[in-house]
């Protein structure tokens, strides 16, 4: 919740760092699916914070790290990655 509050307060750097840190924390006894879901969600949130800061390169790195399968997974992550890559390629 702290990371989201930081993001809402426009403290995007701090939010991105905290979301990234949270991607490495898991509950004891989590199975593989729960580990992947928690990691991917926090990395996607970190990417969102980086994008809000204007750090497209950092957002792209976070989004790529959040994709654990090329054909299944969180489609929003894939969509956002595609949008960032397209925007970067289109900019001069």
DRENDREN-904412 format. One line per 10 residues: number of its first residue (from 1); for each residue x, y, z of C-alpha. Coordinates in steps of 0.25 Angstrom, whole numbers, m for minus. Layout:
BEGIN
NUM	X,Y,Z  ... .
END
This chain:
BEGIN
1	0,0,0  11,10,3  17,8,m11  3,12,m17  2,24,m8  15,29,m12  11,27,m27  m2,35,m24  6,46,m17  14,47,m30 .
11	27,41,m23  29,32,m35  44,29,m33  41,24,m19  29,17,m23  36,9,m34  48,6,m25  38,0,m14  30,m7,m25  42,m14,m30 .
21	47,m17,m16  33,m24,m13  34,m32,m25  45,m40,m18  37,m42,m5  28,m55,m4  20,m62,7  26,m74,13  19,m86,6  15,m79,m7 .
31	14,m89,m18  20,m86,m32  8,m80,m37  6,m70,m25  21,m67,m26  20,m63,m41  7,m55,m39  13,m47,m28  26,m44,m35  19,m41,m49 .
41	9,m32,m42  19,m24,m34  29,m22,m47  17,m17,m55  14,m7,m44  28,m3,m44  28,m1,m59  15,8,m57  22,16,m47  35,18,m57 .
51	26,21,m68  18,32,m60  32,38,m57  35,38,m72  46,27,m71  41,19,m84  54,11,m84  53,7,m69  38,3,m72  42,m6,m83 .
61	52,m13,m75  42,m15,m64  31,m20,m73  40,m30,m80  44,m35,m66  30,m37,m63  27,m46,m75  29,m60,m71  23,m67,m83  22,m62,m97 .
71	8,m68,m100  1,m68,m86  1,m58,m75  m4,m44,m72  m9,m38,m85  m8,m24,m79  7,m26,m77  8,m30,m92  0,m19,m97  7,m8,m89 .
81	21,m14,m93  16,m13,m108  11,1,m106  24,6,m100  32,m1,m111  24,5,m121  25,19,m115  40,18,m114  41,14,m128  32,25,m133 .
91	40,36,m126  51,43,m133 .
END
